[in-house]
Amino acid sequence: MAEASSRVPVRLLAAIALSASLAPLNSTMVAVALPEMARDLQEGSGELRQGLVTSYLLTNIVLQSPGGKLGDRLSHRRALALGQLVFALGAALAYMWPVLPVLTASRVVMAAGAAILAPSATAMLRTELPPEVRGRAFGAFGAMMGIAAGMGPKVGALLVGHFGWTSIFLANVPVLLVAAALARTAAPARAAP
């Protein structure tokens, strides 16, 4: 029988995977929805790419380091919860007010949330998992991010086709709620070495 200290916190791993995989998934879903958005919003594809893709990527890159520092200061679990909340707020804003200036602002908010989520998620893999499973967990985490990015076009096309392009934003909210519930009910953090 495994000792309590070597048990893998499955709920926490699921929360981390769901939270962190939303950023690449949503990025590729947005790319698929751009033609439909251009028709509805009567905007050029260049303006949409700049507002929804470039602003997201730049914000995420610039805020990764401060997002990681925030996790060091608040605790990685709290930072993960904050990142989930910020990402969900941006997604809800984009769904409720689908005009280009607000969509651009909401994508910046989502990117800020993702910039907090990613470093917190990887730090939690390092600090809250037993040493004997960390390698596999990091490998699975990397694979999950790649799979999420690869699934984005399919998921995005299904959502846009059945529910309209605003659904690509709303789809994030229930996933984040499930991830937050899993993280909240997960076993307490291990003491960092």
LINZILIN-V61978 format. One record per pair of residues at least 12 apart in sequence whose C-alpha atoms are under 10 Angstrom apart, sorted by sequence separation. I is the first residue (numbers start at 0). J is the second residue. D is the distance in Angstrom with one decimal. If there is no record, write none. Layout:
i:I j:J d:D
i:I j:J d:D
This chain:
i:33 j:45 d:9.9
i:66 j:78 d:8.0
i:69 j:81 d:9.8
i:70 j:82 d:9.8
i:89 j:101 d:9.6
i:90 j:102 d:9.0
i:92 j:104 d:8.8
i:93 j:105 d:5.5
i:124 j:136 d:7.0
i:125 j:137 d:8.5
i:155 j:167 d:6.3
i:158 j:170 d:8.5
i:34 j:47 d:9.3
i:66 j:79 d:9.8
i:89 j:102 d:8.7
i:92 j:105 d:6.0
i:93 j:106 d:7.6
i:124 j:137 d:7.1
i:154 j:167 d:8.5
i:155 j:168 d:9.9
i:33 j:47 d:7.0
i:89 j:103 d:9.8
i:91 j:105 d:8.3
i:92 j:106 d:9.2
i:33 j:48 d:7.7
i:89 j:104 d:7.9
i:90 j:105 d:6.6
i:93 j:108 d:9.8
i:121 j:136 d:9.7
i:155 j:170 d:9.7
i:66 j:82 d:8.7
i:89 j:105 d:4.4
i:90 j:106 d:7.6
i:92 j:108 d:9.3
i:93 j:109 d:9.5
i:121 j:137 d:7.8
i:124 j:140 d:8.9
i:151 j:167 d:9.7
i:154 j:170 d:10.0
i:30 j:47 d:9.7
i:88 j:105 d:8.0
i:89 j:106 d:6.4
i:92 j:109 d:9.7
i:30 j:48 d:8.2
i:33 j:51 d:8.9
i:87 j:105 d:9.8
i:89 j:107 d:7.7
i:90 j:108 d:8.3
i:91 j:109 d:9.7
i:29 j:48 d:9.4
i:33 j:52 d:9.7
i:86 j:105 d:8.8
i:89 j:108 d:5.0
i:90 j:109 d:6.5
i:121 j:140 d:8.4
i:85 j:105 d:9.8
i:86 j:106 d:8.8
i:88 j:108 d:7.6
i:89 j:109 d:4.8
i:120 j:140 d:9.2
i:121 j:141 d:9.9
i:30 j:51 d:8.8
i:86 j:107 d:9.4
i:87 j:108 d:9.0
i:88 j:109 d:7.5
i:89 j:110 d:8.5
i:29 j:51 d:7.7
i:30 j:52 d:7.6
i:86 j:108 d:6.5
i:87 j:109 d:7.2
i:89 j:111 d:9.1
i:29 j:52 d:7.7
i:85 j:108 d:6.5
i:86 j:109 d:4.3
i:89 j:112 d:8.3
i:85 j:109 d:6.4
i:86 j:110 d:7.1
i:88 j:112 d:8.9
i:26 j:51 d:9.0
i:27 j:52 d:9.4
i:84 j:109 d:9.4
i:85 j:110 d:8.8
i:86 j:111 d:7.3
i:87 j:112 d:8.1
i:26 j:52 d:7.3
i:82 j:108 d:9.9
i:83 j:109 d:9.2
i:85 j:111 d:7.1
i:86 j:112 d:4.4
i:82 j:109 d:8.7
i:85 j:112 d:4.7
i:86 j:113 d:6.4
i:82 j:110 d:9.4
i:84 j:112 d:7.3
i:85 j:113 d:8.2
i:86 j:114 d:9.4
i:26 j:55 d:8.3
i:82 j:111 d:7.5
i:83 j:112 d:6.3
i:86 j:115 d:9.3
i:26 j:56 d:8.8
i:82 j:112 d:4.2
i:83 j:113 d:7.8
i:85 j:115 d:8.9
i:86 j:116 d:8.8
i:81 j:112 d:7.4
i:82 j:113 d:6.2
i:85 j:116 d:9.6
i:80 j:112 d:9.6
i:81 j:113 d:10.0
i:82 j:114 d:7.5
i:83 j:115 d:8.4
i:84 j:116 d:10.0
i:22 j:55 d:9.8
i:79 j:112 d:8.9
i:82 j:115 d:5.0
i:83 j:116 d:6.9
i:78 j:112 d:9.4
i:79 j:113 d:9.4
i:81 j:115 d:7.5
i:82 j:116 d:5.0
i:80 j:115 d:9.2
i:81 j:116 d:8.1
i:82 j:117 d:8.7
i:79 j:115 d:6.7
i:80 j:116 d:8.1
i:22 j:59 d:9.5
i:78 j:115 d:6.4
i:79 j:116 d:5.2
i:82 j:119 d:8.6
i:78 j:116 d:7.1
i:79 j:117 d:8.3
i:78 j:117 d:9.9
i:79 j:118 d:8.7
i:80 j:119 d:9.4
i:75 j:115 d:9.3
i:76 j:116 d:9.7
i:78 j:118 d:9.1
i:79 j:119 d:5.6
i:75 j:116 d:9.0
i:78 j:119 d:6.3
i:79 j:120 d:6.8
i:77 j:119 d:8.8
i:78 j:120 d:9.1
i:75 j:118 d:8.4
i:76 j:119 d:7.2
i:75 j:119 d:5.0
i:76 j:120 d:8.4
i:79 j:123 d:9.1
i:66 j:111 d:8.0
i:70 j:115 d:7.5
i:74 j:119 d:8.4
i:75 j:120 d:7.5
i:65 j:111 d:9.9
i:66 j:112 d:8.5
i:69 j:115 d:7.5
i:70 j:116 d:9.0
i:75 j:121 d:9.2
i:76 j:122 d:9.5
i:59 j:106 d:9.9
i:63 j:110 d:9.4
i:66 j:113 d:8.7
i:67 j:114 d:7.9
i:68 j:115 d:8.9
i:71 j:118 d:9.7
i:75 j:122 d:6.9
i:76 j:123 d:7.5
i:51 j:99 d:8.4
i:55 j:103 d:8.2
i:58 j:106 d:8.9
i:59 j:107 d:8.0
i:62 j:110 d:8.3
i:63 j:111 d:8.3
i:66 j:114 d:5.5
i:67 j:115 d:6.4
i:70 j:118 d:7.6
i:71 j:119 d:8.5
i:74 j:122 d:9.8
i:75 j:123 d:6.3
i:50 j:99 d:7.3
i:51 j:100 d:9.7
i:54 j:103 d:7.2
i:55 j:104 d:9.3
i:58 j:107 d:6.2
i:59 j:108 d:9.5
i:61 j:110 d:9.7
i:62 j:111 d:6.4
i:63 j:112 d:9.7
i:65 j:114 d:8.2
i:66 j:115 d:4.2
i:67 j:116 d:8.5
i:69 j:118 d:9.3
i:70 j:119 d:5.8
i:74 j:123 d:9.4
i:50 j:100 d:7.8
i:53 j:103 d:9.7
i:54 j:104 d:8.7
i:55 j:105 d:9.2
i:56 j:106 d:9.3
i:57 j:107 d:8.8
i:58 j:108 d:8.6
i:59 j:109 d:8.6
i:60 j:110 d:8.6
i:61 j:111 d:9.1
i:62 j:112 d:9.2
i:63 j:113 d:8.3
i:64 j:114 d:7.9
i:65 j:115 d:7.9
i:66 j:116 d:7.7
i:67 j:117 d:8.1
i:68 j:118 d:8.7
i:69 j:119 d:8.6
i:70 j:120 d:9.5
i:50 j:101 d:9.6
i:51 j:102 d:7.0
i:52 j:103 d:8.8
i:55 j:106 d:5.6
i:56 j:107 d:8.7
i:58 j:109 d:9.1
i:59 j:110 d:4.8
i:60 j:111 d:9.3
i:62 j:113 d:8.9
i:63 j:114 d:4.6
i:64 j:115 d:8.7
i:66 j:117 d:8.3
i:67 j:118 d:5.0
i:68 j:119 d:9.2
i:71 j:122 d:9.0
i:75 j:126 d:9.2
i:47 j:99 d:7.5
i:50 j:102 d:7.6
i:51 j:103 d:5.4
i:54 j:106 d:7.2
i:55 j:107 d:5.4
i:58 j:110 d:5.8
i:59 j:111 d:6.0
i:62 j:114 d:5.5
i:63 j:115 d:6.7
i:66 j:118 d:6.7
i:67 j:119 d:6.3
i:70 j:122 d:8.3
i:75 j:127 d:9.9
i:46 j:99 d:8.7
i:47 j:100 d:10.0
i:50 j:103 d:4.9
i:51 j:104 d:8.7
i:53 j:106 d:9.6
i:54 j:107 d:6.3
i:55 j:108 d:8.4
i:57 j:110 d:8.5
i:58 j:111 d:6.5
i:59 j:112 d:8.4
i:60 j:113 d:9.8
i:61 j:114 d:8.3
i:62 j:115 d:7.7
i:63 j:116 d:9.0
i:65 j:118 d:9.5
i:66 j:119 d:7.8
i:67 j:120 d:9.6
i:70 j:123 d:9.6
i:49 j:103 d:8.6
i:50 j:104 d:8.3
i:51 j:105 d:8.8
i:52 j:106 d:8.0
i:53 j:107 d:9.7
i:55 j:109 d:7.5
i:56 j:110 d:7.2
i:58 j:112 d:9.9
i:59 j:113 d:6.7
i:60 j:114 d:7.4
i:63 j:117 d:7.7
i:64 j:118 d:8.1
i:67 j:121 d:9.5
i:47 j:102 d:9.3
i:48 j:103 d:9.8
i:50 j:105 d:9.9
i:51 j:106 d:6.0
i:52 j:107 d:9.5
i:55 j:110 d:5.3
i:56 j:111 d:10.0
i:58 j:113 d:9.5
i:59 j:114 d:5.1
i:63 j:118 d:7.0
i:67 j:122 d:8.4
i:42 j:98 d:10.0
i:47 j:103 d:8.5
i:50 j:106 d:8.1
i:51 j:107 d:8.3
i:54 j:110 d:8.4
i:55 j:111 d:8.4
i:58 j:114 d:8.1
i:59 j:115 d:8.9
i:63 j:119 d:10.0
i:40 j:97 d:8.3
i:42 j:99 d:8.2
i:50 j:107 d:9.0
i:39 j:97 d:9.7
i:40 j:98 d:6.9
i:41 j:99 d:9.8
i:55 j:113 d:9.6
i:56 j:114 d:10.0
i:59 j:117 d:9.8
i:39 j:98 d:9.6
i:40 j:99 d:7.4
i:109 j:168 d:9.8
i:127 j:186 d:9.7
i:19 j:79 d:9.2
i:127 j:187 d:8.9
i:128 j:188 d:9.1
i:129 j:189 d:8.8
i:15 j:76 d:9.7
i:18 j:79 d:8.1
i:36 j:97 d:9.3
i:127 j:188 d:5.9
i:128 j:189 d:7.7
i:18 j:80 d:9.3
i:21 j:83 d:9.8
i:36 j:98 d:9.7
i:37 j:99 d:9.8
i:106 j:168 d:9.6
i:126 j:188 d:8.2
i:127 j:189 d:5.2
i:19 j:82 d:9.6
i:36 j:99 d:9.4
i:105 j:168 d:9.7
i:126 j:189 d:7.1
i:127 j:190 d:7.7
i:128 j:191 d:9.8
i:15 j:79 d:8.1
i:18 j:82 d:8.6
i:19 j:83 d:9.1
i:22 j:86 d:8.9
i:126 j:190 d:7.8
i:127 j:191 d:7.3
i:11 j:76 d:9.6
i:14 j:79 d:9.3
i:18 j:83 d:6.7
i:21 j:86 d:9.1
i:25 j:90 d:9.7
i:123 j:188 d:8.8
i:126 j:191 d:5.6
i:127 j:192 d:9.8
i:14 j:80 d:9.9
i:102 j:168 d:9.9
i:123 j:189 d:9.7
i:125 j:191 d:9.0
i:126 j:192 d:7.7
i:97 j:164 d:9.6
i:18 j:86 d:9.3
i:97 j:165 d:7.2
i:123 j:191 d:9.9
i:96 j:165 d:9.3
i:94 j:164 d:9.0
i:95 j:165 d:8.3
i:94 j:165 d:5.3
i:97 j:168 d:10.0
i:93 j:165 d:7.4
i:94 j:166 d:7.0
i:93 j:166 d:9.6
i:94 j:167 d:8.2
i:95 j:168 d:9.3
i:91 j:165 d:9.7
i:93 j:167 d:9.4
i:94 j:168 d:5.6
i:95 j:169 d:8.8
i:90 j:165 d:9.5
i:93 j:168 d:6.3
i:94 j:169 d:5.8
i:90 j:166 d:9.7
i:92 j:168 d:8.6
i:93 j:169 d:8.1
i:94 j:170 d:9.4
i:90 j:167 d:8.6
i:91 j:168 d:6.7
i:92 j:169 d:9.1
i:90 j:168 d:4.9
i:91 j:169 d:6.1
i:89 j:168 d:8.4
i:90 j:169 d:6.1
i:91 j:170 d:9.3
i:26 j:106 d:9.7
i:89 j:169 d:9.8
i:90 j:170 d:8.4
i:91 j:171 d:8.4
i:87 j:168 d:8.8
i:90 j:171 d:6.6
i:91 j:172 d:7.1
i:87 j:169 d:8.6
i:89 j:171 d:9.8
i:90 j:172 d:6.9
i:87 j:170 d:9.8
i:88 j:171 d:9.9
i:89 j:172 d:9.6
i:25 j:109 d:9.6
i:26 j:110 d:9.7
i:87 j:171 d:6.7
i:88 j:172 d:8.3
i:86 j:171 d:8.3
i:87 j:172 d:5.4
i:86 j:172 d:8.4
i:87 j:173 d:8.8
i:22 j:109 d:8.3
i:87 j:174 d:9.2
i:21 j:109 d:10.0
i:22 j:110 d:7.8
i:83 j:171 d:9.8
i:84 j:172 d:9.3
i:87 j:175 d:6.7
i:83 j:172 d:9.1
i:86 j:175 d:8.3
i:87 j:176 d:8.5
i:22 j:112 d:9.0
i:23 j:113 d:9.4
i:22 j:113 d:6.0
i:83 j:174 d:9.8
i:84 j:175 d:8.0
i:21 j:113 d:8.1
i:22 j:114 d:9.0
i:83 j:175 d:6.1
i:84 j:176 d:8.9
i:20 j:113 d:9.4
i:82 j:175 d:9.8
i:83 j:176 d:8.3
i:18 j:112 d:9.9
i:19 j:113 d:7.3
i:22 j:116 d:8.9
i:18 j:113 d:8.4
i:19 j:114 d:9.6
i:21 j:116 d:9.7
i:22 j:117 d:8.7
i:80 j:175 d:9.4
i:83 j:178 d:8.2
i:84 j:179 d:8.7
i:19 j:115 d:9.6
i:20 j:116 d:9.6
i:83 j:179 d:7.2
i:19 j:116 d:6.0
i:20 j:117 d:8.9
i:18 j:116 d:6.8
i:19 j:117 d:5.6
i:80 j:178 d:9.1
i:81 j:179 d:9.8
i:18 j:117 d:8.3
i:19 j:118 d:9.1
i:79 j:178 d:9.9
i:80 j:179 d:6.6
i:19 j:119 d:9.1
i:79 j:179 d:8.6
i:80 j:180 d:9.9
i:15 j:116 d:8.4
i:16 j:117 d:9.9
i:19 j:120 d:6.7
i:15 j:117 d:8.8
i:18 j:120 d:8.1
i:19 j:121 d:9.0
i:80 j:182 d:8.1
i:79 j:182 d:8.7
i:80 j:183 d:8.7
i:15 j:119 d:8.7
i:16 j:120 d:7.9
i:15 j:120 d:5.5
i:16 j:121 d:9.9
i:77 j:182 d:9.9
i:14 j:120 d:9.0
i:15 j:121 d:8.4
i:76 j:182 d:7.9
i:77 j:183 d:9.9
i:76 j:183 d:8.9
i:12 j:120 d:9.0
i:15 j:123 d:8.2
i:11 j:120 d:9.8
i:15 j:124 d:8.4
i:12 j:123 d:9.0
i:76 j:187 d:9.8
i:11 j:123 d:9.0
i:12 j:124 d:7.9
i:76 j:188 d:8.3
i:11 j:124 d:9.3
i:75 j:188 d:9.6
i:74 j:188 d:10.0
i:12 j:127 d:9.7
i:11 j:127 d:9.0
i:12 j:128 d:9.1
i:11 j:128 d:9.7
i:8 j:127 d:8.2
i:28 j:147 d:10.0
i:7 j:127 d:8.8
i:8 j:128 d:7.4
i:20 j:140 d:8.7
i:23 j:143 d:9.8
i:24 j:144 d:8.1
i:27 j:147 d:8.8
i:28 j:148 d:8.5
i:31 j:151 d:8.2
i:32 j:152 d:8.7
i:7 j:128 d:6.4
i:8 j:129 d:9.5
i:19 j:140 d:8.7
i:20 j:141 d:9.5
i:23 j:144 d:6.6
i:24 j:145 d:8.9
i:26 j:147 d:9.7
i:27 j:148 d:6.1
i:28 j:149 d:9.7
i:30 j:151 d:8.7
i:31 j:152 d:5.7
i:6 j:128 d:8.1
i:7 j:129 d:7.1
i:20 j:142 d:9.9
i:22 j:144 d:8.6
i:23 j:145 d:7.8
i:24 j:146 d:8.4
i:25 j:147 d:8.6
i:26 j:148 d:7.5
i:27 j:149 d:7.7
i:28 j:150 d:8.4
i:29 j:151 d:8.3
i:30 j:152 d:7.5
i:31 j:153 d:8.5
i:4 j:127 d:9.9
i:5 j:128 d:7.8
i:6 j:129 d:7.3
i:16 j:139 d:9.0
i:20 j:143 d:6.7
i:21 j:144 d:8.5
i:23 j:146 d:8.9
i:24 j:147 d:4.8
i:25 j:148 d:7.9
i:27 j:150 d:8.1
i:28 j:151 d:4.6
i:29 j:152 d:8.3
i:31 j:154 d:9.3
i:32 j:155 d:6.8
i:36 j:159 d:9.7
i:4 j:128 d:8.9
i:5 j:129 d:5.3
i:7 j:131 d:9.9
i:12 j:136 d:8.4
i:16 j:140 d:6.7
i:19 j:143 d:8.8
i:20 j:144 d:5.2
i:23 j:147 d:6.0
i:24 j:148 d:4.7
i:27 j:151 d:4.8
i:28 j:152 d:5.2
i:31 j:155 d:6.2
i:32 j:156 d:7.2
i:35 j:159 d:8.0
i:4 j:129 d:7.1
i:5 j:130 d:8.3
i:7 j:132 d:7.8
i:15 j:140 d:8.7
i:16 j:141 d:9.7
i:19 j:144 d:7.4
i:20 j:145 d:8.5
i:22 j:147 d:8.5
i:23 j:148 d:4.7
i:24 j:149 d:7.5
i:25 j:150 d:9.7
i:26 j:151 d:7.4
i:27 j:152 d:5.7
i:28 j:153 d:7.8
i:30 j:155 d:8.5
i:31 j:156 d:6.4
i:35 j:160 d:9.6
i:39 j:164 d:9.3
i:5 j:131 d:8.1
i:6 j:132 d:9.4
i:7 j:133 d:9.7
i:17 j:143 d:9.0
i:20 j:146 d:8.5
i:21 j:147 d:7.3
i:22 j:148 d:8.3
i:23 j:149 d:8.4
i:24 j:150 d:6.7
i:25 j:151 d:6.5
i:26 j:152 d:9.2
i:27 j:153 d:9.1
i:28 j:154 d:6.8
i:29 j:155 d:7.1
i:30 j:156 d:9.9
i:32 j:158 d:9.2
i:5 j:132 d:8.7
i:16 j:143 d:7.1
i:17 j:144 d:9.7
i:20 j:147 d:5.7
i:21 j:148 d:8.7
i:23 j:150 d:9.2
i:24 j:151 d:4.6
i:25 j:152 d:9.1
i:27 j:154 d:9.2
i:28 j:155 d:4.3
i:29 j:156 d:9.6
i:32 j:159 d:6.6
i:36 j:163 d:9.2
i:12 j:140 d:9.1
i:16 j:144 d:8.2
i:19 j:147 d:9.4
i:20 j:148 d:7.9
i:23 j:151 d:7.5
i:24 j:152 d:8.2
i:27 j:155 d:7.6
i:28 j:156 d:7.4
i:31 j:159 d:8.6
i:32 j:160 d:9.5
i:35 j:163 d:8.4
i:36 j:164 d:6.7
i:7 j:136 d:9.7
i:22 j:151 d:10.0
i:24 j:153 d:10.0
i:25 j:154 d:9.3
i:26 j:155 d:9.7
i:28 j:157 d:9.7
i:35 j:164 d:6.8
i:36 j:165 d:8.7
i:17 j:147 d:9.6
i:21 j:151 d:9.3
i:24 j:154 d:8.4
i:25 j:155 d:8.1
i:28 j:158 d:8.9
i:29 j:159 d:9.8
i:34 j:164 d:9.6
i:16 j:147 d:9.9
i:24 j:155 d:8.7
i:28 j:159 d:9.1
i:32 j:163 d:8.9
i:33 j:164 d:8.5
i:32 j:164 d:5.9
i:31 j:164 d:9.3
i:32 j:165 d:8.9
i:32 j:166 d:10.0
i:29 j:164 d:8.5
i:32 j:167 d:8.1
i:28 j:164 d:9.3
i:29 j:165 d:9.7
i:31 j:167 d:9.9
i:29 j:167 d:7.1
i:28 j:167 d:6.7
i:29 j:168 d:8.6
i:28 j:168 d:9.1
i:26 j:167 d:9.9
i:25 j:167 d:7.3
i:24 j:167 d:9.8
i:25 j:168 d:7.8
i:25 j:170 d:9.2
i:25 j:171 d:7.9
i:24 j:171 d:9.5
i:21 j:170 d:9.8
i:22 j:171 d:9.5
i:21 j:171 d:7.1
i:18 j:171 d:9.3
i:21 j:174 d:8.4
i:17 j:171 d:9.9
i:21 j:175 d:8.5
i:18 j:174 d:7.8
i:19 j:175 d:9.8
i:17 j:174 d:6.9
i:18 j:175 d:6.3
i:17 j:175 d:7.3
i:18 j:176 d:9.5
i:17 j:176 d:10.0
i:18 j:177 d:9.3
i:19 j:178 d:9.8
i:14 j:174 d:9.4
i:17 j:177 d:8.4
i:18 j:178 d:6.2
i:14 j:175 d:8.5
i:17 j:178 d:5.9
i:18 j:179 d:8.3
i:14 j:176 d:9.7
i:16 j:178 d:8.4
i:17 j:179 d:9.4
i:14 j:177 d:7.6
i:15 j:178 d:7.3
i:13 j:177 d:9.4
i:14 j:178 d:4.2
i:15 j:179 d:9.2
i:17 j:181 d:9.7
i:18 j:182 d:9.9
i:13 j:178 d:7.1
i:14 j:179 d:6.6
i:12 j:178 d:9.6
i:14 j:180 d:8.0
i:15 j:181 d:9.0
i:11 j:178 d:8.5
i:14 j:181 d:5.4
i:15 j:182 d:7.7
i:10 j:178 d:8.7
i:11 j:179 d:9.5
i:13 j:181 d:7.1
i:14 j:182 d:5.3
i:11 j:180 d:9.7
i:12 j:181 d:8.8
i:13 j:182 d:8.1
i:14 j:183 d:9.0
i:10 j:180 d:9.1
i:11 j:181 d:6.3
i:12 j:182 d:8.3
i:14 j:184 d:9.9
i:10 j:181 d:5.3
i:11 j:182 d:5.1
i:14 j:185 d:8.7
i:9 j:181 d:9.1
i:10 j:182 d:6.5
i:11 j:183 d:8.3
i:13 j:185 d:9.6
i:9 j:182 d:9.8
i:10 j:183 d:9.0
i:11 j:184 d:8.2
i:12 j:185 d:8.9
i:8 j:182 d:9.8
i:10 j:184 d:7.4
i:11 j:185 d:5.3
i:10 j:185 d:5.3
i:11 j:186 d:7.5
i:9 j:185 d:7.8
i:10 j:186 d:7.9
i:11 j:187 d:9.5
i:8 j:185 d:6.7
i:9 j:186 d:9.0
i:11 j:188 d:9.5
i:8 j:186 d:6.4
i:7 j:186 d:9.5
i:8 j:187 d:9.1
i:6 j:186 d:9.9
i:8 j:188 d:9.4
i:4 j:189 d:7.9
